[in-house]
């Protein structure tokens, strides 16, 4: 994967058929999100924050008594929701100034009818600063910090950090070449030349 104009941080790849909460997202801004790891018999639904809020306020699908299995699923979803939100918030905080789109989440409806975040993404600008290797190096270092900010960076997070490290190394090389080129020219101009003819 190359560093493009925007790079996502995602927890894990999204299962086939699961949609992101970002409508119409595609290209470098579209990011995979991790599913909940539920078994094949359990449904995965997605929703937007509006529908999630609506479900919470109306209490749709809430049952007065839940089975032990439903309570366990609910506890897992609540824990996953907290983990996903903290993970994406860490990216947003560390990527300040580079974040192109705030955290977007994939949701799953719980047995209580509410939606819980089971995956997330944050889009950041990972392009080099044209003509300025020093600024590119600083930007690459910030991208690395943002990618590795969560307590448990995902594989995608580590891949983005590795790409940013390469970008920083290339910027340092470019800076060294630009610094060395004027020195070589001035060394050649200051060195006296003697022409020998035989």
Secondary structure as UniProt FT lines:
FT   STRAND          6..10
FT   TURN            16..17
FT   TURN            23..24
FT   HELIX           27..29
FT   TURN            40..41
FT   HELIX           49..58
FT   TURN            59..61
FT   HELIX           68..94
FT   TURN            95..98
FT   STRAND          99..109
FT   TURN            111..112
FT   STRAND          115..125
FT   TURN            130..131
FT   HELIX           133..147
FT   TURN            151..152
FT   HELIX           155..190
//
